[in-house]
Amino acid sequence: MTMTISSTMLRIEATRQLRNPYTLAFTLAMPVAMYLLFGATADYASASAGNGNVAFYVMVSMAAYGTAVAMSSLTSLAATEAKQGWGRQLAMTPLGTAGYATTKLLTAIAFAALAALAVFAAGLLTGAEATQAWRWWATAGIIIGIGLMFGLYGLGVGLFFNSDTAAALASISMTFFAFFGNVFLPLDGVMLDIARFTPLYGFVSLSRWPLTEGALTTGQTDPLWMVFVNIAAWVIVFAILVTVGVKRSRARR
């Protein structure tokens, strides 16, 4: 009888990732460290920003970044494992392919939520403020819910590229997208125009929406429809990457 999910495998996966220094460094430690460096300890941390302060603004940015890295890197690992013959191993166990995929996805979601929670906890302890409590909850819900889109990206990278480099490429590319997507540094002019077409721009803009309502540090305001168009467009691109990756992976066999 085929199992849809295995609690034992879920526990093993979670433990394995918690013992993985790469996962801990890039998905948990790095976003918190960047928030503490650029948000909590900055001279401007307590300055007003929309419906809160600058510390909250930086906290949201780093939590969204950490979630994107966690989803993309862990799902890319799942894809590379599948290419390395796990399907044949699973055929000898009660856990089917769907159960394996569900377990991996739940692990990725758990770590994405943990990454966001770690940054939010740091923000709560170091003066991040919003005018109403619901803005904290709304922001967290957007980050974890919309951040699932980067699971598609990770799957596509894992299927398309060499297994030894897929996870590193997924996380490194997220950092690249963050620098050029108005996540780490406020951009203006031509760089801001370019940023609006990058994968993290729409996701992080929507995550900031409960705080900023679309207002940018440059004085401009992004309409909500434009943010959703960016997200929808990149979901389609990531889905195409997964489709091409599946075909490429099958062609190698």
LINWOJO-V768642 format. One record per residue. RES is the residue in three letters. BURIAL is # if it has 24 or more other C-alpha atoms within 12 Angstrom, else .. Layout:
<<RES BURIAL> <RES BURIAL>>
This chain:
<<MET .> <THR .> <MET .> <THR .> <ILE #> <SER #> <SER .> <THR .> <MET #> <LEU #> <ARG .> <ILE .> <GLU #> <ALA #> <THR .> <ARG .> <GLN #> <LEU #> <ARG .> <ASN .> <PRO .> <TYR .> <THR #> <LEU #> <ALA .> <PHE #> <THR #> <LEU #> <ALA #> <MET #> <PRO #> <VAL #> <ALA #> <MET #> <TYR #> <LEU #> <LEU .> <PHE #> <GLY #> <ALA #> <THR .> <ALA .> <ASP .> <TYR .> <ALA #> <SER .> <ALA .> <SER .> <ALA #> <GLY #> <ASN #> <GLY #> <ASN #> <VAL #> <ALA #> <PHE #> <TYR #> <VAL #> <MET #> <VAL #> <SER #> <MET #> <ALA #> <ALA #> <TYR #> <GLY #> <THR #> <ALA #> <VAL #> <ALA #> <MET #> <SER #> <SER #> <LEU #> <THR #> <SER #> <LEU #> <ALA #> <ALA #> <THR #> <GLU #> <ALA #> <LYS #> <GLN .> <GLY .> <TRP .> <GLY .> <ARG .> <GLN .> <LEU #> <ALA .> <MET .> <THR .> <PRO .> <LEU #> <GLY .> <THR #> <ALA .> <GLY #> <TYR #> <ALA #> <THR #> <THR #> <LYS #> <LEU #> <LEU #> <THR #> <ALA #> <ILE #> <ALA #> <PHE #> <ALA #> <ALA #> <LEU #> <ALA #> <ALA #> <LEU #> <ALA #> <VAL #> <PHE #> <ALA #> <ALA #> <GLY #> <LEU #> <LEU .> <THR #> <GLY #> <ALA #> <GLU #> <ALA #> <THR .> <GLN .> <ALA .> <TRP .> <ARG #> <TRP #> <TRP .> <ALA .> <THR #> <ALA #> <GLY #> <ILE #> <ILE #> <ILE #> <GLY #> <ILE #> <GLY #> <LEU #> <MET #> <PHE #> <GLY #> <LEU #> <TYR #> <GLY #> <LEU #> <GLY #> <VAL #> <GLY #> <LEU #> <PHE #> <PHE #> <ASN #> <SER #> <ASP .> <THR .> <ALA #> <ALA #> <ALA #> <LEU #> <ALA #> <SER #> <ILE #> <SER #> <MET #> <THR #> <PHE .> <PHE #> <ALA #> <PHE #> <PHE #> <GLY #> <ASN #> <VAL #> <PHE #> <LEU #> <PRO #> <LEU #> <ASP .> <GLY .> <VAL .> <MET .> <LEU #> <ASP .> <ILE .> <ALA #> <ARG #> <PHE #> <THR #> <PRO #> <LEU #> <TYR #> <GLY #> <PHE #> <VAL #> <SER #> <LEU #> <SER #> <ARG #> <TRP #> <PRO #> <LEU #> <THR #> <GLU #> <GLY #> <ALA .> <LEU #> <THR #> <THR .> <GLY .> <GLN .> <THR .> <ASP #> <PRO .> <LEU .> <TRP .> <MET .> <VAL #> <PHE #> <VAL .> <ASN #> <ILE #> <ALA .> <ALA .> <TRP #> <VAL #> <ILE .> <VAL .> <PHE #> <ALA #> <ILE .> <LEU #> <VAL #> <THR .> <VAL .> <GLY #> <VAL #> <LYS .> <ARG .> <SER #> <ARG .> <ALA .> <ARG .> <ARG .>>
